[in-house]
Amino acid sequence: MAVVKKIKQDPKSIKSLIFSTEELITKSVQHLFPDSWGEEEGASLISRSLASLLDGKKLQVFGNSLNIKAASFKKTGDSKHFASIGIHVTINFHDSQQLQGVCFYDIHARDRDKHTFSTLRKDHLRSLNAHAHQSRLLLLDYDPVPMQSMAVGPDFLVGGSAHSWHHWMGVTHGTAVNAESALHLGEKNTALYKLGLPFSYQLVFRHLFGHDLQFNDSSVAILTGNKIDKGNPSQILQLGISFNKDLDALPDIGLNESMYR
């Protein structure tokens, strides 16, 4: 436990960022439930809070320095709903190569005193999957969700002993589920959790390292507001990541400024 406590409190540890992200989701849910419990309110609060948490963050990861810049934007233009949050990630690797990709999260809040997500619609899931197959649901739950049911393997070794995710964080209030998987399972309830991962894990261990992103022009244009016929995300979280070099500013991603502020 002493090792776990030390890593949790180390501001430059990636595990510390995991804990901070989980705490952010928990506090967001506590703030929203029950009076403001809903998807749009959740998207705005979570996107802004994540930008505040991540901007200026410096981590030590596998011998590398990982530097993060972040900003949040809200849709002000008139287009239909595509997703709750679109995340744009630009990564500058240590070998000078650059990667730019996007991902989308559609937030759904668990119905009060039920095990269902009544706002989930199969027609929207089909559209989301058709135009951005890496899209995910972000399922918010006012009850803690045990992670023992989630398929997260060992992250890395500590003291020569493998520690799985469950040794670090026992519950979550935000579960990320692949939209295509949810569509095929056909459920609109907490049965979806068995297909999920903690959102904190998906963000920190996957997206920050360039995994589970979309790279096609159409998905990028939907996120930046330069393609509006399919709809656009309500919020944008822009992330700039650099290995072993400081970031002075976020890159210009061609954001449609008449759509987002």
C-alpha positions in Angstrom: 0.0 0.0 0.0 2.9 2.4 0.6 4.0 2.0 -3.0 0.4 2.6 -4.2 0.1 5.7 -2.0 3.4 7.1 -3.3 2.5 6.7 -6.9 -1.0 8.2 -6.3 0.6 11.3 -4.8 3.4 11.7 -7.3 2.2 14.6 -9.6 4.5 13.4 -12.5 3.2 9.7 -12.3 0.8 8.5 -15.0 -1.0 6.7 -12.2 -1.5 10.0 -10.4 -3.2 11.3 -13.6 -5.4 8.2 -13.6 -6.5 8.9 -10.0 -7.1 12.6 -10.8 -9.2 11.7 -13.8 -11.3 9.3 -11.7 -11.7 12.0 -9.0 -12.8 14.5 -11.7 -15.5 12.1 -13.1 -16.7 11.3 -9.5 -17.0 15.0 -8.6 -18.7 15.8 -11.9 -21.3 13.1 -11.2 -21.8 14.3 -7.6 -22.3 17.8 -8.9 -24.8 16.8 -11.6 -26.9 14.3 -9.7 -29.8 14.6 -9.2 -30.7 18.2 -10.1 -28.7 18.6 -13.2 -28.5 14.9 -14.2 -28.2 14.8 -18.0 -26.1 14.5 -21.1 -25.5 18.1 -22.1 -24.7 19.3 -18.6 -22.3 16.4 -18.2 -20.5 17.1 -21.5 -19.9 20.7 -20.7 -18.7 20.1 -17.1 -16.5 17.1 -18.0 -14.9 18.7 -21.1 -14.0 22.0 -19.2 -12.8 20.1 -16.2 -10.6 17.8 -18.2 -9.0 20.8 -20.1 -8.2 22.4 -16.7 -6.8 19.2 -15.3 -4.6 18.3 -18.3 -3.3 21.8 -19.5 0.3 22.2 -18.5 0.6 18.6 -17.1 4.1 17.1 -17.2 4.5 13.4 -16.7 7.4 11.0 -16.5 6.5 7.9 -18.6 8.8 5.0 -19.3 11.9 7.2 -19.2 10.3 10.0 -21.3 8.9 13.4 -20.4 5.3 13.7 -21.6 4.0 17.3 -21.8 0.4 18.2 -22.4 -1.5 21.3 -23.5 -5.3 21.3 -23.5 -8.3 23.5 -24.3 -12.1 23.1 -24.4 -14.5 24.6 -26.9 -18.3 24.7 -26.9 -20.6 24.5 -30.0 -22.4 27.7 -30.6 -23.4 27.0 -34.2 -26.6 25.4 -35.3 -26.1 21.7 -36.3 -27.6 18.5 -35.1 -26.2 16.3 -32.4 -23.4 13.9 -33.4 -21.7 13.3 -30.1 -21.4 14.9 -26.7 -17.6 15.4 -26.7 -15.1 15.2 -29.6 -11.4 14.8 -28.6 -8.7 16.0 -31.0 -5.3 14.7 -30.2 -2.0 15.9 -31.7 1.1 13.9 -30.6 4.7 15.0 -31.3 6.9 11.9 -30.8 10.5 11.9 -29.6 11.6 11.0 -33.2 9.9 14.1 -34.6 7.0 12.2 -36.2 3.6 13.7 -35.6 0.2 12.0 -35.3 -3.2 13.7 -35.4 -6.4 11.9 -34.7 -9.9 12.3 -33.2 -12.4 10.3 -31.1 -16.0 10.9 -30.1 -17.8 10.2 -26.9 -21.6 10.3 -26.6 -22.6 10.7 -22.9 -25.6 8.8 -21.4 -26.7 9.1 -17.8 -28.2 6.1 -16.0 -31.9 6.6 -15.3 -32.7 7.4 -11.7 -33.6 4.3 -9.6 -33.3 2.1 -12.7 -30.6 0.1 -14.5 -31.3 1.6 -17.9 -30.0 4.3 -20.2 -33.3 5.5 -21.8 -31.5 8.2 -24.0 -29.7 5.5 -26.0 -31.1 5.2 -29.5 -30.0 2.5 -32.0 -30.4 4.8 -35.0 -28.0 7.3 -33.5 -25.6 4.5 -32.5 -25.7 3.3 -36.2 -24.9 6.8 -37.4 -22.1 7.3 -34.9 -20.5 4.0 -35.8 -20.9 4.5 -39.5 -19.1 7.8 -39.6 -16.6 7.2 -36.7 -16.2 3.6 -35.9 -13.9 4.3 -32.9 -16.7 6.3 -31.2 -17.6 5.4 -27.7 -20.4 5.8 -25.2 -19.5 7.5 -21.9 -22.0 6.0 -19.4 -22.3 8.0 -16.3 -23.6 6.3 -13.1 -24.5 7.8 -9.8 -23.7 4.5 -8.2 -20.0 3.3 -8.1 -19.4 0.6 -10.8 -17.0 -2.2 -9.7 -14.1 -2.6 -12.1 -13.8 -6.3 -11.4 -16.2 -6.8 -14.3 -14.1 -4.9 -16.7 -11.4 -6.5 -18.8 -8.4 -4.5 -17.9 -5.1 -6.4 -17.7 -1.9 -5.7 -15.8 -0.6 -2.2 -16.6 3.0 -2.6 -15.5 5.2 -4.1 -12.8 5.8 -2.6 -9.4 8.4 -4.2 -7.2 8.5 -7.3 -9.4 4.9 -8.1 -8.8 2.2 -7.6 -11.5 -0.5 -5.2 -10.4 -3.8 -5.3 -12.3 -6.1 -2.3 -12.6 -8.2 -3.5 -9.7 -5.3 -3.0 -7.2 -5.3 0.7 -8.0 -8.9 1.8 -8.3 -11.8 -0.4 -7.3 -14.7 1.6 -8.8 -15.6 4.1 -11.5 -18.5 6.4 -12.2 -17.7 6.8 -15.9 -17.5 3.8 -18.3 -16.3 3.9 -21.9 -18.0 1.4 -24.2 -17.3 1.0 -27.9 -20.4 2.2 -29.9 -20.2 -0.7 -32.3 -20.0 -3.3 -29.5 -23.0 -1.7 -27.8 -24.9 -1.8 -31.0 -24.3 -5.5 -31.5 -25.1 -6.3 -27.9 -28.4 -4.5 -28.3 -28.8 -3.5 -24.7 -29.7 -0.2 -23.2 -28.9 -1.0 -19.6 -26.0 -1.7 -17.2 -25.3 -4.9 -19.1 -23.2 -2.7 -21.3 -20.6 -2.4 -18.5 -19.2 -5.8 -19.3 -18.0 -4.4 -22.6 -16.5 -1.3 -21.0 -13.3 0.2 -19.6 -13.0 3.0 -17.1 -13.0 6.3 -19.1 -9.9 7.3 -17.1 -8.0 4.3 -18.4 -9.2 4.8 -22.0 -8.2 8.5 -22.0 -4.8 8.2 -20.2 -3.5 4.8 -21.4 -5.0 4.8 -24.9 -5.8 8.2 -26.4 -2.7 10.1 -24.9 -0.5 7.5 -26.7 -2.3 7.6 -30.0 -4.6 4.5 -29.7 -8.3 4.1 -30.6 -8.4 7.3 -32.7 -9.9 8.1 -36.1 -7.6 9.6 -38.8 -9.9 10.0 -41.8 -10.6 13.4 -43.2 -14.4 13.1 -42.7 -14.2 12.4 -39.0 -11.7 15.2 -38.5 -14.0 17.6 -40.4 -17.0 16.5 -38.3 -15.1 17.3 -35.1 -13.8 20.7 -36.2 -17.2 21.8 -37.5 -16.1 21.9 -41.2 -18.6 19.2 -42.1 -22.1 19.7 -40.7 -24.4 17.4 -42.6 -23.9 14.5 -40.1 -23.9 16.8 -37.1 -21.1 17.9 -34.7 -20.0 17.3 -31.1 -21.4 19.6 -28.4 -18.0 20.1 -26.9 -14.4 19.8 -28.2 -11.5 18.8 -26.0 -8.2 19.6 -27.9 -5.1 17.9 -26.6 -1.5 18.6 -27.7 1.1 16.1 -26.5 4.8 16.2 -26.8 7.5 13.7 -25.8 10.6 15.2 -24.3 9.9 18.7 -25.5 7.8 21.5 -24.1 4.7 22.7 -25.9 4.4 26.5 -26.3 0.9 26.4 -27.7 -1.7 24.1 -29.2 -1.5 23.7 -33.0 -4.1 25.2 -35.3 -6.5 22.4 -36.1 -8.7 24.4 -38.5 -11.6 24.8 -36.0 -14.6 26.4 -37.5 -14.8 29.5 -35.3 -18.4 30.3 -36.4 -19.4 26.9 -34.9 -17.2 26.7 -31.8 -16.0 29.2 -29.1 
